[in-house]
């Protein structure tokens, strides 16, 4: 049984459906990538899984339980943590305060994890008293990832972690994501930079106009002619 199972999921905005019977699975300890063009529905898929965007049909199961109708807060308590596009932290609060807010959901265990996060991300330790809104884009993305890890997730939903970052910082972010995978984390990654995403993915899906049109291992899709022609020619980031 997969850790996260999405079956025939439908969702949309107003009268328009943007997800059409989407079915995907994330295994324990696996990194699964969702790639596709701008407007394909990648961000909407993560929003629907985490109950930020209402579902119109289908089901979502996590760790064997049906979470289709749970609230976003209840899903977070289950350990399914969404790191949204655009980072969306608490800009007036310090780095330390942002991490403490996230860690509070796990009580003493969460707070104990913060020191280890400063060791893993030394730049955050040096910036812990700085308002998050005053950080660079790359530093803010580190805070967003560290904040999710402080909540002791069972699985991560990562939405466009490299968006808007300089190439050097993109490489750093992907190295961090790959390291989390090596540590045994279960990650569902939405990423416009298909080449980088497929390079680290165990499994991947191609989403087009709200439908899954192709799936396979990351290595298989990276050499699939239809994928290389449509998605691997450009490496720039943009909105999902």
Secondary structure as GFF3:
##gff-version 3
##sequence-region A 1 240
A	DSSP	beta_strand	4	13	.	.	.	ID=ss1
A	DSSP	beta_strand	16	26	.	.	.	ID=ss2
A	DSSP	beta_strand	31	35	.	.	.	ID=ss3
A	DSSP	alpha_helix	42	49	.	.	.	ID=ss4
A	DSSP	beta_strand	55	62	.	.	.	ID=ss5
A	DSSP	beta_strand	65	66	.	.	.	ID=ss6
A	DSSP	alpha_helix	72	78	.	.	.	ID=ss7
A	DSSP	beta_strand	80	83	.	.	.	ID=ss8
A	DSSP	alpha_helix	95	103	.	.	.	ID=ss9
A	DSSP	three_ten_helix	104	106	.	.	.	ID=ss10
A	DSSP	alpha_helix	107	120	.	.	.	ID=ss11
A	DSSP	alpha_helix	122	126	.	.	.	ID=ss12
A	DSSP	three_ten_helix	132	134	.	.	.	ID=ss13
A	DSSP	alpha_helix	137	150	.	.	.	ID=ss14
A	DSSP	beta_strand	155	159	.	.	.	ID=ss15
A	DSSP	alpha_helix	167	182	.	.	.	ID=ss16
A	DSSP	beta_strand	187	190	.	.	.	ID=ss17
A	DSSP	alpha_helix	194	200	.	.	.	ID=ss18
A	DSSP	beta_strand	203	208	.	.	.	ID=ss19
A	DSSP	beta_strand	211	217	.	.	.	ID=ss20
A	DSSP	alpha_helix	218	222	.	.	.	ID=ss21
A	DSSP	alpha_helix	225	231	.	.	.	ID=ss22
###
